[in-house]
Amino acid sequence: MLTYTVKLEPQKEGGFTVIVPSLPGCISEGDTLKEALENIKDAIEGYLLVMAKHKRKIPIEISKFANVEIFKTSNEKSRELIHA
């Protein structure tokens, strides 16, 4: 099983945008954190299928954990790292 680091950014209008830094262009979003994470899993799966179909090298991260980084948009601009 492959795992990838994802970055979640809360949006001012609500919901979350999610990117996978090691998979350029792999982006998704969701109205809730749960939905955003479900959607990015689908996006990663599709991204990897396209890479395999075109016989491109699939990026592999060296990590035993899936990392989710949440950027809070409050004035304190704190960051929280969650390991799943």
DSSP file (Angstrom, degrees, kcal/mol; ACC not computed):
  #  RESIDUE AA STRUCTURE BP1 BP2  ACC     N-H-->O    O-->H-N    N-H-->O    O-->H-N    TCO  KAPPA ALPHA  PHI   PSI    X-CA   Y-CA   Z-CA
    1    1 A M              0   0    0      0, 0.0     2,-0.3     0, 0.0     0, 0.0   0.000 360.0 360.0 360.0 131.0    0.0    0.0    0.0
    2    2 A L        -     0   0    0     58,-0.0     2,-0.4     2,-0.0    58,-0.1  -0.724 360.0-164.0 -91.9 142.7    1.3    3.4   -0.9
    3    3 A T        -     0   0    0     -2,-0.3    58,-0.5    58,-0.2     2,-0.4  -0.963   3.3-165.9-125.4 148.0    0.8    6.4    1.3
    4    4 A Y        -     0   0    0     -2,-0.4     2,-0.3    56,-0.1    63,-0.1  -0.973  25.0-114.1-133.6 145.8    1.2   10.1    0.4
    5    5 A T        -     0   0    0     -2,-0.4    17,-0.4    61,-0.2     2,-0.4  -0.613  36.2-166.9 -73.8 133.3    1.5   13.3    2.4
    6    6 A V  E     -a   68   0A   0     61,-2.7    63,-2.1    -2,-0.3     2,-0.5  -0.941  12.1-147.1-122.8 148.3   -1.5   15.6    1.8
    7    7 A K  E     -aB  69  19A   0     12,-2.5    12,-2.2    -2,-0.4     2,-0.4  -0.964  11.4-160.0-114.9 128.3   -1.9   19.2    2.6
    8    8 A L  E     -aB  70  18A   0     61,-3.0    63,-1.6    -2,-0.5    10,-0.2  -0.899   4.5-169.4-108.1 135.0   -5.4   20.5    3.6
    9    9 A E  E     - B   0  17A   0      8,-2.8     8,-2.2    -2,-0.4    63,-0.1  -0.966  19.7-134.3-124.7 115.1   -6.2   24.2    3.4
   10   10 A P  E     - B   0  16A   0      0, 0.0     2,-0.3     0, 0.0     6,-0.2  -0.430  25.1-134.2 -63.1 139.6   -9.5   25.4    4.9
   11   11 A Q    >   -     0   0    0      4,-2.7     3,-1.7     1,-0.1     4,-0.1  -0.756   9.2-128.4-100.2 145.3  -11.3   27.8    2.5
   12   12 A K  T 3  S+     0   0    0     -2,-0.3    -1,-0.1     1,-0.3     3,-0.1   0.864 112.2  49.6 -56.7 -38.5  -12.8   31.1    3.5
   13   13 A E  T 3  S-     0   0    0      1,-0.3    -1,-0.3    -3,-0.0     2,-0.1   0.474 128.2 -89.1 -82.2  -1.1  -16.1   30.2    1.9
   14   14 A G  S <  S+     0   0    0     -3,-1.7    -1,-0.3     1,-0.3    18,-0.1  -0.184  84.9  60.6 109.5 156.7  -16.1   26.8    3.7
   15   15 A G  S    S-     0   0    0     16,-0.5    -4,-2.7    -3,-0.1     2,-0.3  -0.243  74.1 -84.7  84.4-175.4  -14.8   23.4    2.9
   16   16 A F  E     -BC  10  30A   0     14,-3.0    14,-2.0    -6,-0.2     2,-0.4  -0.976  17.1-147.3-135.3 143.8  -11.2   22.2    2.2
   17   17 A T  E     -BC   9  29A   0     -8,-2.2    -8,-2.8    -2,-0.3     2,-0.4  -0.920  22.0-162.4-104.1 138.6   -8.8   22.1   -0.7
   18   18 A V  E     -BC   8  28A   0     10,-3.1    10,-2.6    -2,-0.4     2,-0.3  -0.982   9.0-178.4-126.7 132.8   -6.4   19.1   -0.6
   19   19 A I  E     -BC   7  27A   0    -12,-2.2   -12,-2.5    -2,-0.4     8,-0.2  -0.915  23.1-142.4-125.6 156.7   -3.1   18.7   -2.6
   20   20 A V    >   -     0   0    0      6,-1.7     3,-2.0     3,-0.4     6,-0.4  -0.923  13.6-160.7-115.6 101.2   -0.6   15.9   -2.8
   21   21 A P  T 3  S+     0   0    0      0, 0.0    -1,-0.1     0, 0.0   -15,-0.1   0.812  88.9  51.0 -55.3 -35.2    2.8   17.6   -3.0
   22   22 A S  T 3  S+     0   0    0    -17,-0.4   -16,-0.1     1,-0.2    38,-0.0   0.516 106.2  58.8 -84.0  -2.6    4.6   14.6   -4.4
   23   23 A L  S X  S-     0   0    0     -3,-2.0     3,-2.5     3,-0.2    -3,-0.4  -0.774  89.5-140.2-123.4  85.2    2.0   14.1   -7.2
   24   24 A P  T 3  S+     0   0    0      0, 0.0     3,-0.1     0, 0.0    -2,-0.1  -0.154  84.5  12.7 -51.5 128.4    2.0   17.4   -9.2
   25   25 A G  T 3  S+     0   0    0      1,-0.2     2,-1.1    -5,-0.1    22,-0.0   0.393  86.7 132.0  86.9  -2.9   -1.5   18.4  -10.2
   26   26 A C    <   +     0   0    0     -3,-2.5    -6,-1.7    -6,-0.4     2,-0.3  -0.718  32.1 149.0 -86.1 100.5   -3.2   16.0   -7.8
   27   27 A I  E     +C   19   0A   0     -2,-1.1     2,-0.3    -8,-0.2    -8,-0.2  -0.961  15.4 160.5-135.2 145.8   -5.8   18.2   -6.1
   28   28 A S  E     -C   18   0A   0    -10,-2.6   -10,-3.1    -2,-0.3     2,-0.3  -0.882  14.9-156.0-149.7-176.6   -9.2   17.8   -4.7
   29   29 A E  E     -C   17   0A   0     -2,-0.3     2,-0.3   -12,-0.3   -12,-0.2  -0.961   5.2-171.6-157.2 170.5  -11.7   19.4   -2.3
   30   30 A G  E     -C   16   0A   0    -14,-2.0   -14,-3.0    -2,-0.3     6,-0.1  -0.972  35.2-120.7-165.4 156.7  -14.6   18.7   -0.1
   31   31 A D  S    S+     0   0    0     -2,-0.3   -16,-0.5   -16,-0.3     2,-0.3   0.784 101.9  29.8 -72.6 -27.7  -17.2   20.5    2.0
   32   32 A T  S  > S-     0   0    0    -18,-0.1     4,-2.6     1,-0.1   -16,-0.2  -0.834  87.8-110.3-125.6 165.5  -16.0   18.7    5.2
   33   33 A L  H  > S+     0   0    0     -2,-0.3     4,-2.3     2,-0.2     5,-0.2   0.923 120.0  50.5 -59.9 -44.6  -12.7   17.3    6.3
   34   34 A K  H  > S+     0   0    0      1,-0.2     4,-2.2     2,-0.2    -1,-0.2   0.927 112.0  46.4 -59.9 -46.7  -14.0   13.7    5.9
   35   35 A E  H  > S+     0   0    0      1,-0.2     4,-2.7     2,-0.2    -1,-0.2   0.902 110.9  52.7 -64.0 -41.4  -15.3   14.4    2.4
   36   36 A A  H  X S+     0   0    0     -4,-2.6     4,-2.2     1,-0.2    -1,-0.2   0.908 110.8  47.0 -61.5 -42.5  -12.0   16.1    1.3
   37   37 A L  H  X S+     0   0    0     -4,-2.3     4,-1.6     2,-0.2    -1,-0.2   0.881 112.6  49.2 -68.8 -37.7  -10.0   13.1    2.5
   38   38 A E  H  X S+     0   0    0     -4,-2.2     4,-1.6    -5,-0.2    -2,-0.2   0.918 112.2  49.4 -64.1 -42.8  -12.3   10.7    0.7
   39   39 A N  H  X S+     0   0    0     -4,-2.7     4,-2.2     1,-0.2    -2,-0.2   0.876 108.3  51.9 -66.1 -38.1  -12.1   12.8   -2.5
   40   40 A I  H  X S+     0   0    0     -4,-2.2     4,-2.8     2,-0.2    -1,-0.2   0.849 104.9  56.8 -70.7 -30.6   -8.3   13.0   -2.4
   41   41 A K  H  X S+     0   0    0     -4,-1.6     4,-2.3     2,-0.2    -1,-0.2   0.931 109.4  46.0 -61.3 -43.6   -8.0    9.2   -2.1
   42   42 A D  H  X S+     0   0    0     -4,-1.6     4,-2.4     2,-0.2    -2,-0.2   0.901 112.4  50.9 -63.5 -41.1  -10.1    8.9   -5.3
   43   43 A A  H  X S+     0   0    0     -4,-2.2     4,-2.5     2,-0.2    -2,-0.2   0.905 110.1  49.2 -64.4 -41.8   -7.9   11.5   -7.0
   44   44 A I  H  X S+     0   0    0     -4,-2.8     4,-2.8     2,-0.2     5,-0.2   0.927 110.4  51.1 -62.9 -44.9   -4.7    9.7   -5.9
   45   45 A E  H  X S+     0   0    0     -4,-2.3     4,-2.1     1,-0.2    -2,-0.2   0.930 112.8  45.4 -58.7 -46.5   -6.0    6.4   -7.3
   46   46 A G  H  X S+     0   0    0     -4,-2.4     4,-2.2     2,-0.2    -1,-0.2   0.902 111.9  52.4 -63.3 -41.7   -6.9    8.0  -10.6
   47   47 A Y  H  X S+     0   0    0     -4,-2.5     4,-2.3     1,-0.2    -2,-0.2   0.931 111.1  46.5 -59.0 -48.1   -3.6    9.8  -10.8
   48   48 A L  H  X S+     0   0    0     -4,-2.8     4,-2.5     1,-0.2    -1,-0.2   0.860 109.6  54.1 -67.1 -35.5   -1.7    6.5  -10.2
   49   49 A L  H  X S+     0   0    0     -4,-2.1     4,-2.5    -5,-0.2    -1,-0.2   0.910 110.0  47.2 -63.2 -41.9   -3.8    4.7  -12.8
   50   50 A V  H  X S+     0   0    0     -4,-2.2     4,-2.0     2,-0.2    -2,-0.2   0.914 111.2  51.5 -65.3 -42.6   -3.0    7.3  -15.4
   51   51 A M  H  <>S+     0   0    0     -4,-2.3     5,-3.2     1,-0.2    -2,-0.2   0.930 113.1  45.1 -59.3 -45.4    0.7    7.1  -14.5
   52   52 A A  H ><5S+     0   0    0     -4,-2.5     3,-1.6     3,-0.2    -2,-0.2   0.903 109.8  54.7 -65.7 -41.8    0.7    3.3  -14.9
   53   53 A K  H 3<5S+     0   0    0     -4,-2.5    -1,-0.2     1,-0.3    -2,-0.2   0.873 113.0  42.5 -59.7 -37.9   -1.3    3.4  -18.1
   54   54 A H  T 3<5S-     0   0    0     -4,-2.0    -1,-0.3    -5,-0.2    -2,-0.2   0.250 114.8-118.1 -94.1  12.4    1.3    5.7  -19.7
   55   55 A K  T < 5 +     0   0    0     -3,-1.6     2,-0.3     1,-0.2    -3,-0.2   0.857  60.2 154.8  53.9  41.6    4.1    3.7  -18.2
   56   56 A R      < -     0   0    0     -5,-3.2     2,-0.3    -6,-0.2    -1,-0.2  -0.685  52.9 -95.6 -95.1 152.3    5.4    6.6  -16.1
   57   57 A K        -     0   0    0     -2,-0.3    -1,-0.1     1,-0.1    -5,-0.0  -0.498  37.1-133.2 -68.1 129.5    7.4    6.1  -12.9
   58   58 A I        -     0   0    0     -2,-0.3     2,-0.1     1,-0.0    -1,-0.1  -0.760  21.4-121.9 -87.7 121.1    5.1    6.3   -9.8
   59   59 A P        -     0   0    0      0, 0.0     2,-0.5     0, 0.0   -37,-0.0  -0.385  27.3-161.7 -63.2 135.0    6.5    8.5   -7.1
   60   60 A I        -     0   0    0     -2,-0.1     2,-0.3   -58,-0.1   -56,-0.1  -0.981   6.3-146.2-121.6 128.6    7.0    6.7   -3.8
   61   61 A E        -     0   0    0    -58,-0.5     2,-1.2    -2,-0.5   -58,-0.2  -0.712  16.5-129.1 -89.9 143.0    7.3    8.5   -0.5
   62   62 A I        +     0   0    0     -2,-0.3     2,-0.3     2,-0.0    -1,-0.0  -0.758  65.9 111.9 -92.1  92.8    9.6    7.1    2.2
   63   63 A S        -     0   0    0     -2,-1.2   -60,-0.2   -60,-0.1    -2,-0.1  -0.971  57.7-152.2-160.8 144.4    7.2    7.1    5.1
   64   64 A K  S    S+     0   0    0     -2,-0.3     2,-0.3     2,-0.0    -1,-0.1   0.483  84.8  60.0 -94.5  -5.3    5.4    4.6    7.3
   65   65 A F  S    S-     0   0    0    -62,-0.1     2,-0.6    19,-0.0   -62,-0.1  -0.892  79.5-125.2-124.3 150.6    2.6    7.1    8.0
   66   66 A A        -     0   0    0     -2,-0.3    18,-2.4   -61,-0.1     2,-0.4  -0.860  35.5-151.5 -87.8 124.7    0.1    9.0    6.0
   67   67 A N  E     - D   0  83A   0     -2,-0.6   -61,-2.7    16,-0.2     2,-0.5  -0.843  14.8-171.4-104.9 134.2    0.6   12.7    6.9
   68   68 A V  E     -aD   6  82A   0     14,-2.3    14,-2.4    -2,-0.4     2,-0.6  -0.986   6.8-161.7-123.2 120.8   -2.1   15.3    6.8
   69   69 A E  E     -aD   7  81A   0    -63,-2.1   -61,-3.0    -2,-0.5     2,-0.5  -0.906   4.2-163.0-107.4 124.3   -1.1   18.9    7.4
   70   70 A I  E     -aD   8  80A   0     10,-2.2    10,-1.8    -2,-0.6     2,-0.6  -0.916   4.3-156.9-109.5 124.4   -3.8   21.3    8.3
   71   71 A F  E     - D   0  79A   0    -63,-1.6     2,-0.3    -2,-0.5     8,-0.2  -0.893  13.2-145.8-100.1 118.0   -3.3   25.1    7.9
   72   72 A K        -     0   0    0      6,-1.8   -63,-0.0    -2,-0.6    -2,-0.0  -0.627   2.3-150.7 -82.7 141.3   -5.5   27.1   10.2
   73   73 A T        +     0   0    0     -2,-0.3    -1,-0.1     4,-0.1    -2,-0.0   0.267  57.6 115.7 -97.2  12.1   -6.7   30.4    8.8
   74   74 A S  S >  S-     0   0    0      4,-0.1     3,-1.4     1,-0.1    -2,-0.0  -0.192  85.6 -95.9 -73.6 173.3   -7.0   32.2   12.1
   75   75 A N  T 3  S+     0   0    0      1,-0.3    -1,-0.1     2,-0.1    -3,-0.0   0.806 123.9  60.3 -60.3 -30.8   -4.9   35.1   13.1
   76   76 A E  T 3  S-     0   0    0      1,-0.1    -1,-0.3     2,-0.0    -3,-0.1   0.714  90.2-153.2 -72.0 -19.0   -2.5   32.9   15.0
   77   77 A K    <   +     0   0    0     -3,-1.4     2,-0.1     1,-0.1    -2,-0.1   0.868  28.4 172.6  48.1  45.7   -1.7   31.0   11.7
   78   78 A S        -     0   0    0     -7,-0.1    -6,-1.8     1,-0.0     2,-0.4  -0.454  22.0-144.0 -81.0 157.4   -0.8   27.9   13.6
   79   79 A R  E     -D   71   0A   0     -8,-0.2     2,-0.4    -2,-0.1    -8,-0.2  -0.948   8.7-162.3-122.9 145.2   -0.2   24.6   11.9
   80   80 A E  E     -D   70   0A   0    -10,-1.8   -10,-2.2    -2,-0.4     2,-0.5  -0.992   5.9-153.2-129.2 130.5   -1.1   21.1   13.1
   81   81 A L  E     -D   69   0A   0     -2,-0.4     2,-0.5   -12,-0.2   -12,-0.2  -0.910  11.6-167.4-107.0 125.7    0.4   17.9   11.8
   82   82 A I  E     -D   68   0A   0    -14,-2.4   -14,-2.3    -2,-0.5     2,-0.5  -0.942   6.9-155.8-115.0 129.6   -1.7   14.8   12.1
   83   83 A H  E      D   67   0A   0     -2,-0.5   -16,-0.2   -16,-0.2    -2,-0.0  -0.911 360.0 360.0-103.8 128.0   -0.3   11.3   11.6
   84   84 A A              0   0    0    -18,-2.4   -17,-0.1    -2,-0.5    -1,-0.1   0.375 360.0 360.0-114.6 360.0   -2.8    8.7   10.6
